[in-house]
Amino acid sequence: MGRFGIISAIFIFFVLFIRLLVEELQKGGFDFKKNLEKIVHYLIIAVTVVVVSIPEGLPLAVTLTLA
C-alpha cells in the first residue's frame, strides 16, 4: 500500500511539473523563480498523497488538513 502511494505521488508531481513546463515554454520561456511557488505547491500535493496513502500517516493527514 505504501509503495503504491509513493509511486503515485512521484507520478503526480512529474505530471504537474511537466504540464507547468510545457505551458510556460509555450508562453516564451521558463522562469524558475517566477514558478517556484507553483513547484512547491505541487511538492506539497505529492507529500499529501504519500501521507494519506500510508495508514500510519492518517493522524498527520488530519493535522495537515486542519492546519
C-alpha positions as CSV (number, residue, x, y, z in Angstrom):
1,M,0.0,0.0,0.0
2,G,2.8,2.4,0.9
3,R,4.7,1.7,-2.3
4,F,1.7,2.4,-4.4
5,G,1.3,5.8,-2.7
6,I,4.9,6.8,-3.2
7,I,4.8,5.8,-6.9
8,S,1.5,7.7,-7.3
9,A,2.9,10.8,-5.6
10,I,6.0,10.8,-7.8
11,F,3.9,10.3,-10.9
12,I,1.5,13.2,-9.9
13,F,4.4,15.5,-9.2
14,F,6.1,14.9,-12.5
15,V,2.9,15.2,-14.5
16,L,2.1,18.5,-12.8
17,F,5.7,19.8,-13.3
18,I,5.8,18.7,-17.0
19,R,2.4,20.4,-17.5
20,L,3.7,23.6,-16.0
21,L,6.9,23.4,-18.0
22,V,5.0,22.9,-21.3
23,E,2.6,25.8,-20.5
24,E,5.5,28.2,-19.7
25,L,7.6,27.2,-22.7
26,Q,4.6,27.9,-24.9
27,K,4.4,31.4,-23.4
28,G,8.0,32.1,-24.3
29,G,10.3,30.7,-21.5
30,F,10.5,29.1,-18.2
31,D,11.5,31.3,-15.3
32,F,12.3,29.2,-12.2
33,K,12.0,32.0,-9.7
34,K,8.6,33.0,-11.0
35,N,7.3,29.4,-10.8
36,L,8.9,28.4,-7.6
37,E,5.6,28.8,-5.6
38,K,3.8,26.5,-8.0
39,I,6.5,23.9,-7.9
40,V,6.4,23.9,-4.0
41,H,2.6,23.6,-4.2
42,Y,3.0,20.5,-6.4
43,L,5.5,19.1,-4.0
44,I,3.1,19.6,-1.1
45,I,0.4,17.8,-3.1
46,A,2.8,14.9,-3.7
47,V,3.7,14.7,0.0
48,T,0.0,14.8,1.0
49,V,-0.7,11.8,-1.3
50,V,2.1,9.8,0.4
51,V,0.9,10.7,3.9
52,V,-2.7,9.8,3.1
53,S,-1.8,6.6,1.3
54,I,0.1,5.2,4.3
55,P,-2.2,4.1,7.1
56,E,0.2,5.3,9.8
57,G,0.1,8.7,8.2
58,L,-3.6,9.3,9.0
59,P,-3.0,11.4,12.1
60,L,-0.6,13.5,10.1
61,A,-3.1,13.9,7.3
62,V,-5.7,15.2,9.8
63,T,-3.1,17.6,11.2
64,L,-2.3,18.9,7.7
65,T,-5.9,19.3,6.9
66,L,-6.7,21.3,10.0
67,A,-3.6,23.4,9.8
